[in-house]
Amino acid sequence: MKYISVDTDKQLVFAHQPHPVIDEDECLIKVVAVGVNRADLLQRYGKYPAPAGESSILGLEACGDIVECGRQVNGWKVGDKVFALVAGGGYSEFVKVKATQLIKLPQNLTYQQGAATAEVFLTAYQSLFTIAQLTAGDKVLIHAGASGVGSAAIQLAKAKKCQVVVTVGSEVKAKACLALGADHVVNYHEEDFVQWAKVHVKNGFDVIVDVVGGDYVNKNIQVAALDGRIVILSMLGGRYSESIDIAKLLMKRITVTASTLRNRDEHYKAKLVNDFSTDFYPLLINGEIKPVIDSTFPWQSADTAHKKMANNENIGKLILEIPSTY
């Protein structure tokens, strides 16, 4: 099969290798579209290696058709259209996936939309519900609201009738978040979200989803509510945060959780897929929630997609399309 490799100069190049051999509980997917994630950029430059035993090929989510099923697989058959979260291997013509981690592609979604769904919605769902135990009516702060995870988190939180505030870096991104249902948007180039919250959300946010890290950690503590839950997913603003205010953590009884999804075990991922499907799959079918796609590229232009993400130019997902040679 053909796949995108990273050469010694960190450039993306095509290469060939045999397609994956599936285990008895896995399916082989002919990939039609794959989502681009910031983790791909980190892995490309040696900063986020694949978990032990997983494919070293880039790509954490894919959408396509099942072309082979293991002997222990139930409920799936060759020809089914599916999308899935994978620990690696998405930037290729074929990828293998545990059957318990597959999600059926709704008829109202394209392959490209399927490829834009798994990583962002499962990450957002894990953050808001599995970890933060979001409940109806909670006040939610989502940083980088126009990102893939941010756009998904807005929709999931609004589906539960929560008040949603997001931070963004441009007016265009602000409008996109409002269109998704956000109640208010703070442009961090024009206004400090801590000062805004002191006036408009005086009791603080019940749940905060943060991909920035750095000095945002202390700022999040300042605007968190009593018994607030802060979920840190990334560190775009820096690895370290100085002078954490422990007193405020204690006084507010704040829970701070840091989480990644890629290196979770297969049982955790299977449960996450099942829980998300139970709670929100009907909303995918009826269009109440939907993936947000910024741009699609032929996979020959993967480097262009990476540069667009590195420059924070996208609103929603970037998708690579893989031509059919099967």
Secondary structure, 3 states (H helix, E strand, C coil): CEEEEECCCCCEEEEECCCCCCCCCEEEEEEEEEEECHHHHHHHCCCCCCCCCCCCCCCCEEEEEEEEECCCCCCCCCCCEEEEECCCCCCECEEEEEHHHEEECCCCCCHHHHHCCHHHHHHHHHHHHHHCCCCCCCEEEECCCCCHHHHHHHHHHHHCCCEEEEEECCHHHHHHHHHHCCCEEEECCCCCHHHHHHHHCCCCEEEEEECCCCCHHHHHHHHEEEEEEEEECCCCCCCCCCCCCHHHHHHHCCEEEECCCCCCCHHHHHHHHHHHHHHHHHHHHHCCCCCCEEEEEEHHHHHHHHHHHHCCCCCCEEEEECCCCC
